[in-house]
Amino acid sequence: GADRLIPFREALAAEGLVEGRTITIDTYFAQGRQDLADGLADKIAQDGYDVIVAFATPAAHAAKRATATIPIVFGSA
């Protein structure tokens, strides 16, 4: 999953959002397990992040179940 973050970080940097300078990115991986995805999404929602980015449909669904107030950006193939 971490290789999916390379183009994401590059695209953010192209827009002037550089990790460690202008934004902070925390990464979590559910390793394809829905039970882990649900738990991680709950933790992320409770920690009060500004946005959730989910790179798989199950992660996006878990995020949607966890919060109705934090914006969710997702990609899926």
N, CA, C and O atoms as CSV, one atom per row, in Angstrom:
chain,resi,resn,atom,element,x,y,z
A,1,GLY,N,N,0.777,-1.199,0.000
A,1,GLY,CA,C,0.000,0.000,0.000
A,1,GLY,C,C,0.820,1.266,0.000
A,1,GLY,O,O,0.367,2.275,-0.539
A,2,ALA,N,N,2.010,1.262,0.580
A,2,ALA,CA,C,2.784,2.502,0.694
A,2,ALA,C,C,3.175,3.069,-0.662
A,2,ALA,O,O,3.327,4.283,-0.798
A,3,ASP,N,N,3.343,2.201,-1.681
A,3,ASP,CA,C,3.718,2.693,-3.006
A,3,ASP,C,C,2.629,3.567,-3.612
A,3,ASP,O,O,2.923,4.400,-4.470
A,4,ARG,N,N,1.384,3.400,-3.189
A,4,ARG,CA,C,0.290,4.243,-3.669
A,4,ARG,C,C,0.441,5.687,-3.211
A,4,ARG,O,O,-0.117,6.600,-3.819
A,5,LEU,N,N,1.186,5.886,-2.153
A,5,LEU,CA,C,1.339,7.229,-1.601
A,5,LEU,C,C,2.341,8.083,-2.360
A,5,LEU,O,O,2.317,9.307,-2.234
A,6,ILE,N,N,3.212,7.478,-3.136
A,6,ILE,CA,C,4.226,8.242,-3.861
A,6,ILE,C,C,3.592,9.251,-4.815
A,6,ILE,O,O,3.894,10.438,-4.700
A,7,PRO,N,N,2.730,8.847,-5.750
A,7,PRO,CA,C,2.130,9.846,-6.632
A,7,PRO,C,C,1.235,10.838,-5.876
A,7,PRO,O,O,1.121,11.998,-6.270
A,8,PHE,N,N,0.608,10.381,-4.802
A,8,PHE,CA,C,-0.215,11.260,-3.977
A,8,PHE,C,C,0.641,12.378,-3.381
A,8,PHE,O,O,0.283,13.553,-3.460
A,9,ARG,N,N,1.765,12.004,-2.790
A,9,ARG,CA,C,2.672,13.005,-2.210
A,9,ARG,C,C,3.252,13.917,-3.281
A,9,ARG,O,O,3.393,15.120,-3.062
A,10,GLU,N,N,3.587,13.359,-4.426
A,10,GLU,CA,C,4.122,14.172,-5.523
A,10,GLU,C,C,3.099,15.191,-6.005
A,10,GLU,O,O,3.444,16.341,-6.275
A,11,ALA,N,N,1.839,14.770,-6.114
A,11,ALA,CA,C,0.784,15.686,-6.552
A,11,ALA,C,C,0.555,16.791,-5.526
A,11,ALA,O,O,0.358,17.950,-5.891
A,12,LEU,N,N,0.580,16.438,-4.256
A,12,LEU,CA,C,0.443,17.457,-3.218
A,12,LEU,C,C,1.595,18.454,-3.281
A,12,LEU,O,O,1.379,19.662,-3.184
A,13,ALA,N,N,2.820,17.949,-3.442
A,13,ALA,CA,C,3.994,18.816,-3.519
A,13,ALA,C,C,3.910,19.755,-4.718
A,13,ALA,O,O,4.321,20.913,-4.634
A,14,ALA,N,N,3.380,19.258,-5.828
A,14,ALA,CA,C,3.223,20.101,-7.018
A,14,ALA,C,C,2.270,21.265,-6.755
A,14,ALA,O,O,2.331,22.293,-7.431
A,15,GLU,N,N,1.395,21.096,-5.773
A,15,GLU,CA,C,0.458,22.155,-5.388
A,15,GLU,C,C,0.986,22.991,-4.217
A,15,GLU,O,O,0.274,23.841,-3.682
A,16,GLY,N,N,2.234,22.741,-3.829
A,16,GLY,CA,C,2.843,23.501,-2.747
A,16,GLY,C,C,2.603,22.935,-1.357
A,16,GLY,O,O,2.939,23.577,-0.363
A,17,LEU,N,N,2.027,21.747,-1.275
A,17,LEU,CA,C,1.771,21.092,0.006
A,17,LEU,C,C,2.847,20.044,0.246
A,17,LEU,O,O,2.768,18.931,-0.275
A,18,VAL,N,N,3.845,20.402,1.033
A,18,VAL,CA,C,5.013,19.551,1.225
A,18,VAL,C,C,4.966,18.948,2.626
A,18,VAL,O,O,4.903,19.649,3.636
A,19,GLU,N,N,5.001,17.638,2.641
A,19,GLU,CA,C,4.946,16.922,3.911
A,19,GLU,C,C,6.106,17.343,4.806
A,19,GLU,O,O,7.261,17.377,4.381
A,20,GLY,N,N,5.777,17.657,6.039
A,20,GLY,CA,C,6.788,18.079,6.999
A,20,GLY,C,C,7.010,19.582,7.013
A,20,GLY,O,O,7.628,20.112,7.936
A,21,ARG,N,N,6.509,20.271,5.993
A,21,ARG,CA,C,6.640,21.728,5.947
A,21,ARG,C,C,5.283,22.403,6.062
A,21,ARG,O,O,5.060,23.227,6.949
A,22,THR,N,N,4.380,22.048,5.159
A,22,THR,CA,C,3.079,22.721,5.138
A,22,THR,C,C,1.932,21.803,5.532
A,22,THR,O,O,0.840,22.275,5.850
A,23,ILE,N,N,2.166,20.506,5.514
A,23,ILE,CA,C,1.138,19.546,5.919
A,23,ILE,C,C,1.785,18.372,6.649
A,23,ILE,O,O,2.985,18.122,6.533
A,24,THR,N,N,0.970,17.682,7.384
A,24,THR,CA,C,1.382,16.441,8.043
A,24,THR,C,C,0.510,15.317,7.495
A,24,THR,O,O,-0.710,15.451,7.402
A,25,ILE,N,N,1.147,14.219,7.136
A,25,ILE,CA,C,0.422,13.051,6.644
A,25,ILE,C,C,0.720,11.887,7.578
A,25,ILE,O,O,1.875,11.503,7.760
A,26,ASP,N,N,-0.321,11.338,8.158
A,26,ASP,CA,C,-0.193,10.119,8.956
A,26,ASP,C,C,-0.775,8.986,8.129
A,26,ASP,O,O,-1.840,9.145,7.533
A,27,THR,N,N,-0.107,7.861,8.081
A,27,THR,CA,C,-0.582,6.744,7.271
A,27,THR,C,C,-0.964,5.563,8.148
A,27,THR,O,O,-0.325,5.266,9.157
A,28,TYR,N,N,-2.023,4.909,7.724
A,28,TYR,CA,C,-2.528,3.724,8.402
A,28,TYR,C,C,-2.878,2.706,7.326
A,28,TYR,O,O,-3.412,3.073,6.279
A,29,PHE,N,N,-2.588,1.445,7.568
A,29,PHE,CA,C,-2.872,0.394,6.611
A,29,PHE,C,C,-3.677,-0.712,7.282
A,29,PHE,O,O,-3.283,-1.231,8.326
A,30,ALA,N,N,-4.803,-1.065,6.680
A,30,ALA,CA,C,-5.657,-2.122,7.227
A,30,ALA,C,C,-5.320,-3.488,6.648
A,30,ALA,O,O,-5.907,-4.491,7.054
A,31,GLN,N,N,-4.390,-3.544,5.714
A,31,GLN,CA,C,-3.907,-4.804,5.149
A,31,GLN,C,C,-5.041,-5.662,4.600
A,31,GLN,O,O,-5.012,-6.888,4.698
A,32,GLY,N,N,-6.040,-4.999,4.021
A,32,GLY,CA,C,-7.149,-5.710,3.411
A,32,GLY,C,C,-8.166,-6.268,4.385
A,32,GLY,O,O,-9.061,-7.011,3.981
A,33,ARG,N,N,-8.049,-5.928,5.657
A,33,ARG,CA,C,-8.952,-6.462,6.684
A,33,ARG,C,C,-9.984,-5.409,7.071
A,33,ARG,O,O,-9.631,-4.332,7.553
A,34,GLN,N,N,-11.244,-5.718,6.861
A,34,GLN,CA,C,-12.323,-4.776,7.168
A,34,GLN,C,C,-12.379,-4.442,8.653
A,34,GLN,O,O,-12.651,-3.300,9.023
A,35,ASP,N,N,-12.123,-5.439,9.511
A,35,ASP,CA,C,-12.156,-5.152,10.948
A,35,ASP,C,C,-11.093,-4.135,11.339
A,35,ASP,O,O,-11.337,-3.277,12.187
A,36,LEU,N,N,-9.910,-4.224,10.725
A,36,LEU,CA,C,-8.868,-3.233,10.984
A,36,LEU,C,C,-9.247,-1.886,10.392
A,36,LEU,O,O,-9.005,-0.851,11.013
A,37,ALA,N,N,-9.834,-1.881,9.204
A,37,ALA,CA,C,-10.239,-0.636,8.563
A,37,ALA,C,C,-11.244,0.109,9.425
A,37,ALA,O,O,-11.138,1.325,9.588
A,38,ASP,N,N,-12.218,-0.603,9.980
A,38,ASP,CA,C,-13.219,0.034,10.831
A,38,ASP,C,C,-12.582,0.625,12.084
A,38,ASP,O,O,-12.900,1.749,12.473
A,39,GLY,N,N,-11.701,-0.114,12.705
A,39,GLY,CA,C,-11.033,0.381,13.907
A,39,GLY,C,C,-10.154,1.581,13.628
A,39,GLY,O,O,-10.147,2.545,14.393
A,40,LEU,N,N,-9.411,1.524,12.529
A,40,LEU,CA,C,-8.556,2.649,12.158
A,40,LEU,C,C,-9.383,3.879,11.823
A,40,LEU,O,O,-9.032,4.990,12.222
A,41,ALA,N,N,-10.467,3.696,11.099
A,41,ALA,CA,C,-11.330,4.827,10.740
A,41,ALA,C,C,-11.916,5.469,11.987
A,41,ALA,O,O,-11.996,6.695,12.074
A,42,ASP,N,N,-12.324,4.661,12.945
A,42,ASP,CA,C,-12.835,5.206,14.204
A,42,ASP,C,C,-11.764,6.027,14.920
A,42,ASP,O,O,-12.044,7.114,15.425
A,43,LYS,N,N,-10.533,5.503,14.961
A,43,LYS,CA,C,-9.433,6.212,15.613
A,43,LYS,C,C,-9.147,7.523,14.895
A,43,LYS,O,O,-8.972,8.558,15.539
A,44,ILE,N,N,-9.097,7.491,13.574
A,44,ILE,CA,C,-8.822,8.692,12.790
A,44,ILE,C,C,-9.902,9.743,13.031
A,44,ILE,O,O,-9.594,10.922,13.203
A,45,ALA,N,N,-11.143,9.328,13.042
A,45,ALA,CA,C,-12.244,10.271,13.271
A,45,ALA,C,C,-12.156,10.872,14.676
A,45,ALA,O,O,-12.399,12.065,14.856
A,46,GLN,N,N,-11.817,10.066,15.649
A,46,GLN,CA,C,-11.716,10.564,17.026
A,46,GLN,C,C,-10.530,11.496,17.208
A,46,GLN,O,O,-10.572,12.396,18.047
A,47,ASP,N,N,-9.468,11.290,16.427
A,47,ASP,CA,C,-8.268,12.124,16.550
A,47,ASP,C,C,-8.442,13.494,15.891
A,47,ASP,O,O,-7.591,14.367,16.060
A,48,GLY,N,N,-9.528,13.693,15.146
A,48,GLY,CA,C,-9.858,15.009,14.616
A,48,GLY,C,C,-9.026,15.482,13.431
A,48,GLY,O,O,-8.666,16.657,13.356
A,49,TYR,N,N,-8.725,14.592,12.519
A,49,TYR,CA,C,-7.998,14.989,11.316
A,49,TYR,C,C,-8.836,15.936,10.461
A,49,TYR,O,O,-10.063,15.955,10.560
A,50,ASP,N,N,-8.161,16.719,9.622
A,50,ASP,CA,C,-8.847,17.668,8.735
A,50,ASP,C,C,-9.460,16.990,7.524
A,50,ASP,O,O,-10.482,17.443,7.009
A,51,VAL,N,N,-8.844,15.909,7.064
A,51,VAL,CA,C,-9.338,15.172,5.904
A,51,VAL,C,C,-8.863,13.728,6.006
A,51,VAL,O,O,-7.801,13.448,6.562
A,52,ILE,N,N,-9.657,12.823,5.467
A,52,ILE,CA,C,-9.287,11.407,5.391
A,52,ILE,C,C,-9.136,11.056,3.921
A,52,ILE,O,O,-10.012,11.359,3.112
A,53,VAL,N,N,-8.032,10.420,3.578
A,53,VAL,CA,C,-7.812,9.943,2.219
A,53,VAL,C,C,-7.796,8.423,2.281
A,53,VAL,O,O,-6.994,7.834,3.006
A,54,ALA,N,N,-8.678,7.792,1.524
A,54,ALA,CA,C,-8.785,6.334,1.512
A,54,ALA,C,C,-8.487,5.835,0.104
A,54,ALA,O,O,-9.056,6.333,-0.867
A,55,PHE,N,N,-7.601,4.861,-0.008
A,55,PHE,CA,C,-7.200,4.355,-1.315
A,55,PHE,C,C,-7.869,3.040,-1.695
A,55,PHE,O,O,-7.436,2.381,-2.641
A,56,ALA,N,N,-8.888,2.658,-0.996
A,56,ALA,CA,C,-9.617,1.434,-1.338
A,56,ALA,C,C,-11.069,1.611,-0.906
A,56,ALA,O,O,-11.358,2.314,0.062
A,57,THR,N,N,-11.962,0.977,-1.621
A,57,THR,CA,C,-13.385,1.102,-1.319
A,57,THR,C,C,-13.718,0.699,0.117
A,57,THR,O,O,-14.468,1.422,0.773
A,58,PRO,N,N,-13.197,-0.423,0.642
A,58,PRO,CA,C,-13.514,-0.763,2.032
A,58,PRO,C,C,-13.054,0.316,3.020
A,58,PRO,O,O,-13.743,0.589,4.002
A,59,ALA,N,N,-11.904,0.924,2.764
A,59,ALA,CA,C,-11.417,1.990,3.642
A,59,ALA,C,C,-12.324,3.211,3.564
A,59,ALA,O,O,-12.601,3.843,4.583
A,60,ALA,N,N,-12.785,3.546,2.373
A,60,ALA,CA,C,-13.693,4.680,2.206
A,60,ALA,C,C,-15.012,4.423,2.929
A,60,ALA,O,O,-15.553,5.321,3.574
A,61,HIS,N,N,-15.523,3.215,2.825
A,61,HIS,CA,C,-16.770,2.869,3.529
A,61,HIS,C,C,-16.573,2.933,5.046
A,61,HIS,O,O,-17.443,3.415,5.772
A,62,ALA,N,N,-15.435,2.449,5.513
A,62,ALA,CA,C,-15.150,2.507,6.951
A,62,ALA,C,C,-15.078,3.959,7.418
A,62,ALA,O,O,-15.600,4.299,8.480
A,63,ALA,N,N,-14.434,4.810,6.629
A,63,ALA,CA,C,-14.343,6.224,6.980
A,63,ALA,C,C,-15.723,6.864,7.021
A,63,ALA,O,O,-16.022,7.645,7.924
A,64,LYS,N,N,-16.554,6.539,6.058
A,64,LYS,CA,C,-17.909,7.107,6.026
A,64,LYS,C,C,-18.720,6.667,7.244
A,64,LYS,O,O,-19.497,7.451,7.789
A,65,ARG,N,N,-18.541,5.418,7.670
A,65,ARG,CA,C,-19.240,4.958,8.867
A,65,ARG,C,C,-18.719,5.664,10.127
A,65,ARG,O,O,-19.459,5.842,11.095
A,66,ALA,N,N,-17.444,6.062,10.106
A,66,ALA,CA,C,-16.811,6.634,11.292
A,66,ALA,C,C,-17.106,8.114,11.485
A,66,ALA,O,O,-17.076,8.602,12.615
A,67,THR,N,N,-17.393,8.846,10.395
A,67,THR,CA,C,-17.580,10.291,10.535
A,67,THR,C,C,-18.523,10.845,9.475
A,67,THR,O,O,-18.570,10.370,8.341
A,68,ALA,N,N,-19.255,11.842,9.873
A,68,ALA,CA,C,-20.110,12.568,8.934
A,68,ALA,C,C,-19.629,14.012,8.807
A,68,ALA,O,O,-20.254,14.815,8.114
A,69,THR,N,N,-18.518,14.346,9.475
A,69,THR,CA,C,-18.055,15.732,9.472
A,69,THR,C,C,-16.678,15.935,8.849
A,69,THR,O,O,-16.367,17.040,8.406
A,70,ILE,N,N,-15.858,14.910,8.806
A,70,ILE,CA,C,-14.525,15.032,8.206
A,70,ILE,C,C,-14.625,14.693,6.723
A,70,ILE,O,O,-15.148,13.635,6.373
A,71,PRO,N,N,-14.131,15.579,5.834
A,71,PRO,CA,C,-14.160,15.252,4.408
A,71,PRO,C,C,-13.360,13.988,4.103
A,71,PRO,O,O,-12.301,13.757,4.685
A,72,ILE,N,N,-13.873,13.183,3.193
A,72,ILE,CA,C,-13.244,11.933,2.782
A,72,ILE,C,C,-12.937,11.993,1.296
A,72,ILE,O,O,-13.832,12.212,0.479
A,73,VAL,N,N,-11.680,11.799,0.946
A,73,VAL,CA,C,-11.241,11.728,-0.447
A,73,VAL,C,C,-10.845,10.286,-0.682
A,73,VAL,O,O,-10.123,9.703,0.128
A,74,PHE,N,N,-11.306,9.697,-1.781
A,74,PHE,CA,C,-10.961,8.300,-1.996
A,74,PHE,C,C,-10.638,8.024,-3.448
A,74,PHE,O,O,-11.077,8.720,-4.363
A,75,GLY,N,N,-9.857,6.986,-3.613
A,75,GLY,CA,C,-9.533,6.465,-4.927
A,75,GLY,C,C,-9.692,4.959,-4.896
A,75,GLY,O,O,-9.424,4.322,-3.877
A,76,SER,N,N,-10.120,4.397,-5.988
A,76,SER,CA,C,-10.320,2.963,-6.031
A,76,SER,C,C,-10.124,2.478,-7.453
A,76,SER,O,O,-10.423,3.191,-8.411
A,77,ALA,N,N,-9.626,1.274,-7.584
A,77,ALA,CA,C,-9.439,0.702,-8.911
A,77,ALA,C,C,-10.009,-0.690,-8.923
A,77,ALA,O,O,-9.961,-1.369,-9.949
